[in-house]
Amino acid sequence: MIKCAIVEDEEKDVRLLKNIIQTDSRFLLFPKVITPDLWIETITNNKFDLLFLDVELNGSNAFDLIKPLAIKPAIVVISNYPKYAMQAFEYDVLHFIQKPIKPEHALTALERAYKRISLNDYKPLPDSFFLQTGRNKYQQLFFNEITHVNAEGEYIRFNLIGDRSVMVYQRLKHIIPDLPQSIFMQVHRSVVVNTKFIKSIDGNSILLTNGTDITMGASYKKQLIALINR
């Protein structure tokens, strides 16, 4: 049985989540709603498998609560604001639910939690891959250092943190399968971005945390929004 808890300060949302969780025999709900002041004590003394966590809790920020945890349970982040969906990716959250909470979204979160925890359907992403840069030459690139990849004629450029880049003679379509699709997204016929580095989206303009402004192709927008809200 999966042990879970609710960290939420809005009573109507607590009632909705309780009603949904308690009807699923695969989950055991902690009887008390966890408050920020009792967070450390409660999490330390109870080995939770799953948390439903509101982002803004009486002046506290959920991400500040997550940071100090040495071992993190699966976390479903809840918020009124879709902007937190992108930040949630940095903490490898299981699911993001935008308020008002819809029962079908909570059920989706429960099903994903069951697959990850009980069926061991969660496979950690690899940290890196080796890019062939020449004849018998390879360079290791870490996914968390790649901000975006863009095509430049017959070449592609891997843009890295720290204003670094690596250029190779290769087509963009051939490198996309090597990038984890859970965090990398093609947003233009010539550009793939690491969604963890997206600062904001305004219309068809994507601003990365390093200040790079990327124009998104109209046909890719729906897929990108679906990915960051997943």
Buried (B, 14 or more C-beta within 10 A) or exposed (E): EBBBBBBBBBEEBBEBBBEBBEEBEBBBBBEEBBBBEEBEEBBEEEEBBBBBBBBBBEEBBBBEBBEEBEEBBBBBBBBEEBEBBBBBBEBBBBBBBBBEBEEEBBBBBBEBBBEBBEEEEEEEEEEEBEBEBEEEEEEEBEBBBBBBBBBEEEEBBBBBBEEEEBEBEBEBEEBBEEBEEEBBBBBBEBBBBBBBBBEEBEEBEBBBBBEBEBEBBEEBBEEBEEBBEE
